[in-house]
């Protein structure tokens, strides 16, 4: 069961390799399918509800499986095992969004979730875990499903995203970061990369040393949110979603 072991002798992850490219392709096909079959999904309560609860189930099962992975490998540690990464906040937001239909959580999942998920899918921080190791599958399925969940909410359920909510999400993300910073201080962790940059190569390497890259990230986040909103408006106009 090398695919479940923390230390394993299976294949290592290869940046921009065929496995990662297949993830991009599957994600693109999933989002395109949601746009293509939006009318059918909207008219079919059974199909719509099935997708909604399937996404929620996969997220919850994924988190449970990840905690079991840490525990069974004897490496569970509050410094890195708690669901306090940006991606964790994102999938939790998607779950709440799908269950409640909340506009705030939809906006949070859209801006904070989609931007972080897309960035992470391009520059993953999964160390040496290649396909089909559990960490590879969990990592990419979780991040891709964040994007798919948001696409479903916006396209099929037609929850509108406002430009003004961009700043609300930015503020909420900073509040969350402040609280997570305290958790990092207490446990000695590095959730949300608030204490140091990722170990693997990433865009963080261009943002300067700690703590200056945190300030740079503020502007980068706002710029990414604006770009996402522009893409969102373009898709709305192009495919007449509303």
C-alpha positions in Angstrom: 0.0 0.0 0.0 2.7 2.5 -1.0 0.0 4.8 -2.2 -1.1 5.3 1.4 2.3 5.6 3.0 3.8 8.9 4.1 7.2 7.7 3.1 6.9 5.6 -0.1 8.9 4.3 -3.0 6.3 5.0 -5.7 6.5 7.7 -8.4 7.2 11.3 -7.4 5.3 14.3 -8.5 6.5 15.9 -11.8 5.7 19.6 -12.2 3.8 20.2 -15.5 4.0 16.4 -16.2 1.3 14.4 -18.0 -0.5 13.7 -14.7 -0.9 17.4 -13.9 -1.9 18.2 -17.5 -4.6 15.6 -17.2 -5.9 17.3 -14.1 -6.2 20.6 -16.0 -8.0 18.8 -18.9 -10.5 17.1 -16.6 -11.2 20.4 -14.8 -11.7 22.2 -18.0 -14.1 19.5 -19.3 -16.1 19.5 -16.0 -16.6 23.3 -16.1 -17.4 23.2 -19.8 -20.0 20.4 -19.2 -21.7 22.5 -16.5 -22.0 25.4 -19.0 -23.1 23.1 -21.8 -25.8 21.2 -19.8 -26.8 24.1 -17.6 -30.4 24.1 -18.8 -30.9 20.4 -18.3 -29.4 20.6 -14.8 -31.6 23.5 -14.0 -34.8 21.7 -15.2 -33.9 18.4 -13.4 -34.1 18.7 -9.6 -32.8 15.1 -9.3 -29.7 15.8 -11.3 -29.1 19.1 -9.7 -29.5 17.8 -6.1 -27.3 14.8 -6.9 -24.5 17.0 -8.1 -24.8 19.3 -5.1 -24.8 16.5 -2.5 -22.1 14.5 -4.3 -19.8 17.5 -4.1 -20.5 18.0 -0.4 -20.0 14.3 0.2 -16.6 14.2 -1.6 -15.3 17.2 0.3 -16.3 15.7 3.7 -15.0 12.2 2.7 -11.8 13.8 1.5 -11.2 15.6 4.8 -12.0 12.5 6.8 -9.6 10.5 4.6 -6.8 13.0 5.0 -7.1 13.0 8.8 -7.0 9.2 8.7 -3.9 9.4 6.5 -2.2 11.5 9.1 -3.3 9.3 12.0 -2.5 5.9 10.4 0.9 7.1 9.4 1.6 8.4 12.9 2.3 12.0 11.7 -0.8 13.9 12.9 0.4 17.2 14.2 -1.6 20.4 14.9 1.2 22.3 13.1 -0.1 21.1 9.7 -3.0 18.7 10.2 -5.8 21.2 11.0 -8.1 22.4 8.2 -6.8 26.0 8.2 -5.2 26.4 4.8 -6.8 28.7 2.3 -7.9 25.7 0.4 -9.6 24.3 3.5 -11.4 27.6 4.1 -12.4 27.4 0.4 -13.9 23.9 0.4 -15.7 24.7 3.7 -17.1 27.8 2.0 -18.3 25.7 -1.0 -20.0 23.2 1.3 -21.8 26.0 3.2 -22.6 27.8 -0.1 -24.2 24.7 -1.6 -26.3 23.8 1.4 -27.5 27.3 2.3 -27.2 29.2 -1.0 -25.7 32.1 0.9 -24.5 35.0 -1.3 -21.6 35.8 1.0 -20.3 32.2 1.0 -20.8 32.1 -2.7 -18.7 35.2 -3.1 -16.1 33.9 -0.7 -15.8 30.6 -2.6 -15.7 32.4 -5.9 -13.0 35.0 -5.1 -10.9 33.4 -2.4 -11.6 29.7 -3.4 -11.3 29.9 -7.1 -8.2 32.1 -7.2 -6.3 30.0 -4.6 -7.5 26.7 -6.2 -6.4 27.6 -9.7 -3.1 28.9 -8.5 -2.5 25.8 -6.4 -3.4 23.5 -9.3 -0.8 25.2 -11.4 1.8 25.3 -8.7 1.0 22.4 -6.4 2.7 22.0 -3.0 2.5 18.2 -2.7 6.2 17.4 -2.3 7.0 13.9 -3.6 3.6 12.4 -4.1 2.9 11.4 -7.7 -0.1 9.7 -9.2 -1.8 7.6 -7.9 -0.7 8.3 -4.3 -3.5 9.3 -2.0 -2.1 12.7 -1.4 -1.9 13.4 -5.1 -5.5 12.3 -5.6 -6.8 14.2 -2.5 -4.9 17.3 -3.4 -6.0 17.7 -6.9 -9.6 16.4 -6.5 -10.2 18.9 -3.6 -8.8 21.9 -5.4 -10.5 21.1 -8.7 -13.8 20.4 -7.0 -13.7 23.9 -5.4 -13.7 25.4 -9.0 -16.4 22.9 -10.1 -18.6 23.7 -7.1 -18.4 27.4 -7.7 -19.1 26.9 -11.4 -22.2 24.8 -10.5 -23.4 27.5 -8.1 -23.0 30.4 -10.5 -24.1 28.7 -13.7 -26.8 26.2 -12.7 -28.2 27.8 -9.5 -27.6 31.3 -11.0 -26.3 33.0 -7.8 -25.1 36.4 -8.9 -21.6 37.6 -7.9 -21.3 41.4 -7.4 -18.1 43.4 -7.8 -18.6 45.0 -4.4 -18.5 41.6 -2.7 -14.9 41.4 -3.8 -13.9 43.8 -1.1 -16.0 42.1 1.5 -14.3 38.8 0.7 -10.9 40.5 0.8 -11.6 41.9 4.2 -13.0 38.6 5.5 -9.9 36.8 4.2 -7.7 39.2 6.1 -9.7 38.6 9.3 -9.3 34.9 8.8 -5.6 35.3 8.2 -5.2 37.2 11.5 -6.9 34.5 13.4 -4.9 31.8 11.7 -1.7 33.8 12.4 -2.5 33.4 16.1 -2.9 29.6 15.6 0.4 29.5 13.9 2.1 31.3 16.8 0.5 28.9 19.3 1.3 25.6 17.5 4.4 26.7 15.4 2.5 26.0 12.2 2.6 27.7 8.8 -1.1 27.7 7.8 -1.9 30.0 4.8 1.9 30.4 4.4 1.8 33.3 6.9 5.1 32.4 8.6 7.2 31.3 5.6 6.9 30.6 1.9 6.0 27.2 0.5 8.9 24.7 0.3 8.3 24.0 -3.4 8.8 26.6 -6.2 5.8 29.0 -6.4 5.0 32.6 -7.3 5.7 33.4 -3.7 9.4 33.3 -4.6 8.9 36.6 -6.6 7.2 38.5 -3.8 10.2 39.2 -1.5 11.2 37.8 1.9 9.0 37.4 4.9 7.1 39.4 6.1 7.2 41.7 3.0 5.6 39.0 0.7 2.5 39.2 2.9 2.1 42.8 1.9 2.6 42.0 -1.7 0.0 39.3 -1.5 -2.6 41.9 -0.5 -2.3 43.6 -3.8 -1.9 40.3 -5.7 -5.1 39.0 -4.1 -7.1 42.1 -5.1 -5.7 42.0 -8.6 -6.6 38.3 -8.9 -10.1 39.0 -7.6 -10.6 41.7 -10.2 -9.4 39.4 -13.0 -11.8 36.7 -11.8 -14.7 39.1 -11.8 -13.8 40.3 -15.4 -13.7 36.6 -16.5 -17.0 36.0 -14.8 -18.7 38.9 -16.6 -17.2 37.8 -19.9 -18.6 34.3 -19.5 -22.0 35.7 -18.5 -22.2 37.8 -21.6 -20.7 35.1 -23.9 -22.9 32.2 -22.8 -26.0 34.2 -21.7 -26.1 32.5 -18.4 -28.5 35.1 -17.0 
